[in-house]
Amino acid sequence: MLLDVTGCAHLFGGEEALRADLIARLRRAGFAVRAAVADTPAAAWAAARFAPRAGIVPPGGQAEALAPLPVAALRLPEETVRGLEAVGLRRIRDLAPVPRATLARRFGAELARRLDQAFGALDEPLSPRLPVPPHEERLALAEPISTPDSIALAALHLIGGLCRRLAAEHRGLRRLELTVFRTDHGPDSVPQSVAIGTGRPVRDPAALMRLLGGKLERIAPGPGLELLVLAAPLVEPLAPAQAGLTGAEEKGKDLGALLDRLANRLGEDSLLRLVPRQSWLPERSVAGVPPLDAGLGADSESAPLWPDDRPRPVRLLVPPEPIEVVAPVPDDPPKLFRWRGATHRVGKADGPERLCAEWWRHGGELRDYYRVEDMEGRRFWVFRLGLHRPEAPAGWFLHGFFA
């Protein structure tokens, strides 16, 4: 953290008092702190990180204070530091006798620039990180409102203003929050909030109002609302798009609106799309992602394809359930198995299909899968875990059901 304290240290009783106050505040917040004050940001950075005792570098004393420090204190790339150390230039004082032209020719102009910044020959102004302006609209009312129609009208007014701002920035929102404040300021009149989410960036006021309108009835206006605040805490780029002649853009827009309505009514976690994952183990080969998430979908160039040559059941048990098996020999498919107290006699069997444990996961054993059909025509997916050993027979499990 860099602070420009030029001209304000006297407000805290001097530079040392200012430094001590800052260190105390950060330590109370739970941070380990080293702080230094110098004429240049580069010298302060070097002293705080590499000096045996970080403190106050006297005015104009950068060269003397930095001389015993390693060359890494100049904020140089790692390869430059290794190159300097390889030729015996390990400390900043070792660079003084070497001509600048020689250093620049061997190690580049970055070394000379860092030296000038540290010693004050080259200015290095601080550029502060300014807070990002929030995407927020406020509506303070001269007269309180309490009817559902008036609340909806106020919300629509705020949504329109927010969408105009987002359009100017070529952005769309993914989450919208409306917070209302009542006129009575007692302990029971806490601010109330309702929120909606979207599967992709949106800035259509009508679509957003349809999603938000269904949740406005949860607001208890009491004696009336005097302030409404509409915020978009999550926004993403949304460039203008031109619809094709076939209407494909309109179709996708309708699908997105439908998914947004379902997700806000049923919950975001209730709406998922299944996509393949790179794994041979059945329970890890499928992942649930948001319906409109294009990053993991099967249409992505880097995504795996659905397997079409390996039969898989329509339903998996997670986790697989143990079964008791009777087999002629340990490596044959079962002739009979018992699951949840019911006995199933196997009429047909196909297999095995061997799936090995993923090498990057420890403790896994290979599996031999069989497709079996009992005498009543029900088809199951069972597997033997591990190889049969006389001292430790392999366990059998039921993993899924075929149609």
Secondary structure, DSSP 8 states (H G I E B T S, - for coil): -----TTTGGGGTSHHHHHHHHHHHHHHTT------B-SSHHHHHHHHHHSSS--B--TT-HHHHHTTSBGGGG---HHHHHHHHHTT--BGGGGTTS-HHHHHHHH-HHHHHHHHHHHTSS-------------EEEEEEEEEE-SHHHHHHHHHHHHHHHHHHHHHTTEEEEEEEEEEEES--STT---EEEEEEEEEEE--HHHHHHHHHTTGGG---TT-EEEEEEEEEEEEE-------TT-HHHHHHHHHHHHHHHHHHH-GGG--EEEE-S-SSGGGSEEEE-TT--SSSTTSTTS----SSS---SEEEEEEEEEEEE-SSTTS--SEEEETTEEEEEEEEEEEEEE---TTSTT---EEEEEEEETTS-EEEEEEES--BTTB--EEEEEEE--
